[in-house]
Amino acid sequence: MTAIYGTAGEDGRRLAWPLLERAAKLHWDWDALPPAERSPRGKPFFPGMPDRWFSLSHSGGLALCALSHAPVGVDVEAVRPRRAGLPQRVLSASELARFDGSWEDFYRLWTLKESWCKREDAPLYPPQAVEIPPPCPHRSYAGEGWRAAVCCHDVPPPEIIWLEADAIPR
């Protein structure tokens, strides 16, 4: 079963690993995180634990983590305007055909693309060559000023479990 935990504070980057530690306690009843390593592409993982997978993401003051018993990828993005030509440079032709022109929709598509790449530990570049998830379980999430997505091997959770930043040990 996949679970997604999130928190918000001043600096999502500083909250990501502490959020993972708190989520692992809640989801797997771990008192502490085991040592993590990184794949050649940089994806963090717990060596010697083939049934414990996680993914981290942060943007602005937001941090998310996904926990699963199979490969998983999660991405969160604070919605903000970017250069006008960005969607044409990073979305594939089929994604552009579904794109409604809003920054909210751009980040919906982008988070799906990035979460799939994280799940697969696959390169995100060149981004036009990466299609949003092929047939695999995935879900998009949205809130005021942010978009997020998860790609997993089971049924994606219906919602993100939000934890107060004060409950995250740092």
Rosetta blueprint (number, residue, H / E / L):
1 M L
2 T L
3 A E
4 I E
5 Y E
6 G E
7 T E
8 A E
9 G L
10 E L
11 D L
12 G H
13 R H
14 R H
15 L H
16 A H
17 W H
18 P H
19 L H
20 L H
21 E H
22 R H
23 A H
24 A H
25 K H
26 L H
27 H H
28 W H
29 D L
30 W L
31 D L
32 A L
33 L L
34 P L
35 P L
36 A L
37 E E
38 R E
39 S L
40 P L
41 R L
42 G L
43 K L
44 P E
45 F E
46 F L
47 P L
48 G L
49 M L
50 P L
51 D L
52 R L
53 W E
54 F E
55 S E
56 L E
57 S E
58 H E
59 S E
60 G L
61 G L
62 L E
63 A E
64 L E
65 C E
66 A E
67 L E
68 S E
69 H L
70 A L
71 P L
72 V L
73 G E
74 V E
75 D E
76 V E
77 E E
78 A E
79 V L
80 R L
81 P L
82 R L
83 R L
84 A L
85 G L
86 L H
87 P H
88 Q H
89 R H
90 V H
91 L L
92 S L
93 A H
94 S H
95 E H
96 L H
97 A H
98 R H
99 F L
100 D L
101 G L
102 S L
103 W H
104 E H
105 D H
106 F H
107 Y H
108 R H
109 L H
110 W H
111 T H
112 L H
113 K H
114 E H
115 S H
116 W H
117 C H
118 K H
119 R H
120 E H
121 D L
122 A L
123 P L
124 L L
125 Y L
126 P L
127 P H
128 Q H
129 A H
130 V L
131 E L
132 I L
133 P L
134 P L
135 P L
136 C L
137 P L
138 H E
139 R E
140 S E
141 Y E
142 A E
143 G E
144 E L
145 G L
146 W E
147 R E
148 A E
149 A E
150 V E
151 C E
152 C L
153 H L
154 D L
155 V L
156 P L
157 P L
158 P L
159 E L
160 I L
161 I E
162 W E
163 L L
164 E L
165 A H
166 D H
167 A H
168 I L
169 P L
170 R L
